[in-house]
């Protein structure tokens, strides 16, 4: 680990109101940022169309599956895959 002089710490934001942050404070900030990043990754879920289309096609990703995914999202997951009744 390299020791940074005051100017280098100031340039990268490790100096707060003239005081140098301690290693514990830096570790705490880093832990908070990592937690925020991981929580954002967990929140992203696949939509219903993704699940329906992926279960129907053996090869994923493929041009056919991607096209079907776009069509499903266009009409909605409830309506996609249901044949319309002709009168």
ChimeraX attribute file (.defattr): number of C-alpha atoms within 10 A of each C-alpha:
attribute: neighborCount
match mode: 1-to-1
recipient: residues
	/A:1	3
	/A:2	4
	/A:3	7
	/A:4	10
	/A:5	8
	/A:6	13
	/A:7	11
	/A:8	12
	/A:9	15
	/A:10	16
	/A:11	9
	/A:12	8
	/A:13	11
	/A:14	20
	/A:15	16
	/A:16	10
	/A:17	8
	/A:18	9
	/A:19	10
	/A:20	14
	/A:21	14
	/A:22	11
	/A:23	10
	/A:24	9
	/A:25	12
	/A:26	12
	/A:27	11
	/A:28	12
	/A:29	12
	/A:30	12
	/A:31	12
	/A:32	12
	/A:33	12
	/A:34	12
	/A:35	12
	/A:36	11
	/A:37	11
	/A:38	11
	/A:39	11
	/A:40	10
	/A:41	10
	/A:42	8
	/A:43	8
	/A:44	8
	/A:45	8
	/A:46	8
	/A:47	10
	/A:48	14
	/A:49	21
	/A:50	18
	/A:51	12
	/A:52	16
	/A:53	23
	/A:54	17
	/A:55	12
	/A:56	11
	/A:57	14
	/A:58	10
	/A:59	11
	/A:60	13
	/A:61	10
	/A:62	11
	/A:63	10
	/A:64	12
	/A:65	19
	/A:66	16
	/A:67	11
	/A:68	21
	/A:69	19
	/A:70	14
	/A:71	16
	/A:72	20
	/A:73	16
	/A:74	12
	/A:75	12
	/A:76	13
	/A:77	19
	/A:78	11
	/A:79	12
	/A:80	17
	/A:81	14
	/A:82	8
	/A:83	7
	/A:84	7
	/A:85	5
	/A:86	4
	/A:87	3
